[in-house]
């Protein structure tokens, strides 16, 4: 299996589980969240962790979101932030984006993106 460069956005329970599992599988994982506590919790369990607001296109461009093989948007609590982060990742050239939809309406919006 080829090692992939993965970006995980959102480090709640789901995002943390995804990030640490991908890292344990041997992938390079950059994990980001707006909250310092969440970033500190996974800092030693992934390749790199940083405090980044993924709703800011400029911030995602700065970390090179388009250069990752896979981007996982794991923001569950804030549907608007989830949609913005997904839209930003796609518009900045991320080739493969997986996103978590919390309900049916969010799923329909995210599928269109």
C-alpha positions in Angstrom: 0.0 0.0 0.0 1.3 3.4 -1.0 1.6 6.0 1.8 -0.8 8.8 1.3 -0.7 12.4 2.6 -3.9 13.0 4.5 -5.4 16.1 6.0 -8.0 15.7 8.7 -10.0 18.9 9.5 -11.9 18.8 12.8 -10.6 16.9 15.8 -13.6 15.9 17.8 -14.2 12.2 18.5 -14.7 11.3 14.9 -11.9 13.4 13.4 -9.4 12.2 16.1 -10.3 8.5 15.4 -9.9 9.0 11.7 -6.6 10.9 12.1 -5.0 8.4 14.5 -6.2 5.4 12.5 -4.8 6.7 9.3 -1.5 7.5 11.1 -1.4 4.0 12.6 -1.9 2.6 9.1 1.3 4.3 8.0 0.0 7.4 6.3 1.3 10.9 6.8 -1.4 12.8 8.7 -1.7 16.5 9.2 -4.6 17.2 11.7 -6.1 20.6 12.2 -8.7 22.2 14.4 -9.6 25.7 15.6 -9.4 24.6 19.2 -6.0 24.4 20.9 -7.1 21.7 23.3 -8.1 19.4 20.4 -4.8 20.0 18.6 -2.8 19.3 21.8 -4.7 16.0 22.4 -3.6 14.5 19.0 -0.2 16.3 18.6 1.8 13.2 19.4 -0.5 10.7 17.6 -0.1 12.1 14.1 2.6 13.5 11.8 1.8 17.1 12.4 -1.1 19.0 14.2 -1.9 22.7 14.0 -4.5 25.2 15.0 -6.1 26.3 11.7 -9.5 27.7 10.9 -10.5 25.7 7.8 -13.4 28.0 7.0 -10.7 30.6 6.0 -9.7 29.8 2.4 -6.4 31.7 3.0 -5.5 29.4 5.9 -6.1 26.2 3.9 -4.1 27.6 1.0 -1.2 28.3 3.4 -1.1 24.7 4.5 -1.2 23.5 0.9 -4.6 21.7 1.0 -4.4 21.0 -2.7 -1.2 18.9 -2.3 -2.8 16.3 0.0 -3.9 13.0 -1.5 -7.0 12.8 0.8 -8.8 15.5 2.8 -11.2 14.4 5.5 -13.6 17.1 6.8 -14.7 15.8 10.2 -16.5 18.9 11.5 -19.8 17.6 13.0 -21.2 20.2 15.3 -21.1 23.2 12.9 -22.8 22.5 9.6 -21.9 25.9 8.1 -18.2 25.4 9.0 -18.3 21.8 7.5 -19.7 23.1 4.2 -17.2 26.0 4.1 -14.2 23.8 4.8 -15.4 21.3 2.2 -16.0 24.0 -0.4 -12.6 25.6 0.3 -10.8 22.2 0.0 -12.4 21.5 -3.3 -11.9 25.0 -4.7 -8.2 24.9 -3.8 -7.7 21.7 -5.7 -7.9 18.9 -3.2 -8.3 15.8 -5.4 -10.3 13.6 -3.0 -12.4 15.1 -0.2 -14.4 13.0 2.3 -16.8 14.8 4.5 -19.1 14.0 7.4 -22.7 14.9 7.0 -24.7 15.3 10.2 -28.1 15.1 8.6 -30.0 14.6 5.3 -30.0 18.3 4.3 -26.2 18.6 4.9 -25.6 15.5 2.9 -27.5 16.9 -0.1 -25.6 20.2 0.1 -22.2 18.5 0.5 -22.9 16.1 -2.4 -23.4 19.1 -4.7 -20.1 20.5 -3.7 
